């Protein structure tokens, strides 16, 4: 794997991992009142488009990071809709 792909994997890993604390906090507290439905909706659509782009250009770091990020952002959207405050 070349250094540019490693850089992409490192960047994708860090930005994706940044969602884990929010998912865990929301799950434990059973509260999503401070999460913006609009922001996470737009963000999820944007990540989905990045994922499609990654498949089109066959870019593994883009595919890997955005697959996991979409799952985490979708989980937060689900919590926002599920945990009515």
C-alpha positions, -999 to +999 in steps of 0.1 A: +000+000+000+014+034-010+019+063+015-010+083+000-034+054+007-020+050+042-026+087+047-061+084+035-068+054+058-053+072+088-075+103+081-106+083+075-100+062+107-096+093+128-126+112+115-147+080+117-136+072+152-147+107+163-183+095+160-179+067+185-180+088+217-212+106+205-229+073+197-220+058+231-230+089+250-264+090+232-270+053+237-261+054+274-281+086+281-310+076+259-312+112+249-306+128+215-322+162+223-290+181+216-284+164+182-296+183+152-319+162+130-312+185+100-274+184+104-272+146+107-297+141+079-276+163+055-244+148+068-257+112+062-267+121+026-233+136+020-215+106+034-236+083+012-226+104-018-189+101-008-194+063-005-208+061-040-179+082-052-155+059-035-170+029-053-169+047-087-133+056-084-124+024-065-108+042-036-105+018-006-098+045+021-129+065+009-151+034+008-139+021+042-142+054+061-175+064+046-191+029+051-184+030+088-192+068+091-225+063+074-234+034+098-225+056+128-243+087+115-274+066+107-273+052+142-274+087+156-303+096+133-321+065+145-315+075+181-327+110+173-360+096+160-362+069+187-354+087+219-381+114+220-373+139+247 
